[in-house]
Amino acid sequence: MVTGALMGAALAGLSGAPHCLGMCGGFAVSASGRPAEAAAWHLGKLTTYAALGAAAGAVGQGMPGPAWTGQALALGMLIWFSGRLAGIFPELSLPHGPLSRVGGALLRRGGVLARFGFGLVNGLLPCGLVYAALAMPVATQSAAWGALTMVVFGLGTMPGLFAASFGLRRITQGSIVGVAPWR
């Protein structure tokens, strides 16, 4: 079960790249002044994802009843998310105003620690792909495996965001020479 969750998390992260580019591409560009700052932003997001995964895994672990109960909850989460995308279920309204203000302040400060903090905050912003991915740690029924599952998911999102951050930065600086892989 855990191996399947880890493979599923990696594939979800990789296949979610277009979504991540659309939703977080701007954050990636803003956080990527230097490679160390970009890495700090990603590490901050991974840290938040690990904490969320640990919490979700603990929920799965604490589910009373047979061992498949956590998996049933994970399936229910995926059904809800699919219904939400189809407009069948109502949208959850999560407060993100304070997170936006804190994230903006960290982004204006600059530096590696501020970028790490920005990544921590960014990992808490509402994201349907993350909500769907959180079903996998519930199914692992373990806080430790849940944390690892979400780290693997986050690692899967990184290649596209790294490429976008440095590619878009070059484009916005007026130099697209060297962005194309065939040059």
N, C-alpha and C positions, 0 to 999 in steps of 0.2 A: 504494500500500500504506500509506504513512504517513498520508495523508488518511483512509483507512478506519479506521486504528488510532485516530486522534484523534477521529473522530466516534463510533466504538465506545466509546472511553473516556468521552466526555462522556455518552453515553446510558447506559452502565453506572453512572456516578456518579449521574445523575439518577434512573434507575429503581431503584437500590439504596437510595434514601432510606428506605423502610420498614425495611430491614435496619439501616441506619446509625442510625436513630432508636432502634431497639430495643437495639442493642449499644453505641452511643456517646452516646445522648441524655443519660444521666446525667453522662458526662464533659463534654458540652457545657454542661450547666447548671452544673456545678461550676466550669468554667473561665470562666464568663461574668459575672464580677462587674461589669465595665465593658465597653463595646464594644471598647476597646483590648485588654483582656485576652482577649476572645473572638477577636479578629482575630489576636492573637499565638498563641493555641492552634492556630487553623487554619493559620497560617503555619508553625508547627512541624511539623504533620502533613504539609503540602505539601512541606516540605523533606525529611522522611523518605521520602515517596512518591517524590520526585524522585531521591533517592539509590538507592532500591530499583529504580526504573525504569531508571536509568543502568546499574546492575549487571546487570539482566535484559537490557537492550539489548546490553550488551557480551558477555554469554553468547551471545546470538543472533548477534552479529557474529563471534564467534570460532568458531562452529560450522563444522567442516570439511565439504566437500562442496558440492553445488549450492546455489544461492541459496534454494531452498525449504526447506532443512534447518531453519532457525530457525522457519519457519512450522509445520513438522511437529512440532517440539518444543513449540511453543505449543499445537497441537492435542492433543498427548499430555498436557500439563498440564491442559487443559480436560476431557479424558476422565477423567483421574485425579480431578479435583475433582468431577465429576459422579458418578463411582463412589463417591467418599467420601460424598457426600450421600445416595446410595442405600444406603450401608452395605456395599457390595461390597469396598471397599478399606479397609485399616486407617487409623486416624487418626494423623497425625504428632504426636508429643508434643514440643512446643517448650518450653524452659524460659522461663517468664514471671514467676516469683517475684521475681527481682531487679529486673525492669522495674517490677513492681507497687510494690515498696518505694521505688524511686527516684521513680516517678510520684507516689506518695502524699506523699513528702517535698516534692516541688516544688509540689504542690497546696496543701499546708498553708502554704507560705511566702508565696504570693500575689505579686502584682506582674506586670508585663508580661513580664519576662525569665523568671520562674518559669513563667508560662503558656506561653511559647514552648518552654521545656525540657519541660514536660508534654506539649505537642503532639509534640515529637520522640519522646518515649518512647511516647506513645499510638499513633503511627504504626508502631511495632514490635510492638505487641501482636498476638497471633494473631487473624486475621480471614479467614474464607473468601472474602469478597467481594474483599478485596485480593489474596489468592492467585490468584483467578480473573483479576483485572484484570492481574496481572503477566504473563499470557500474551501480552498485546498488545505490551509493550515488547520481549519476546523476538522477536516476529515483525517488528518494525521493523528489527532487526539493526543497531542504532546506539545507542550510549550516550546521545548528545544527544537523539535522537528518543525514545528510551525514557524519559528523564527528563521530557521534555515531555508524553509520553503519560500518565504517571502524575500529573503536575500537572493536566492537563485532567480526569482521572478525579477527583482530589481536589476540584477546583473544582466538579464536578458534584454532589458530596456536600454542598457547603456550604450551599446555600439551605435545605434541610430542617433541617440542624443549627442554623443561625442562628435559623430560626423556632422550632425546638423550644427552644433555649436561652433565648431571651427570653420566649417564650410560657409555658413551664413555670416560669420564674422568677416571672412575674406570678401564675400560679396558686398557687405555693407561698407567695407573699407575701400571699395572701388577696384578690387583686384580679384577677378575670377580666374586668372591664370593660375594653374596648379590645383584648382578645385576638382576639375574633371580627372577621373582616374587614368584616362588614356593620354594625358599630357606628361 
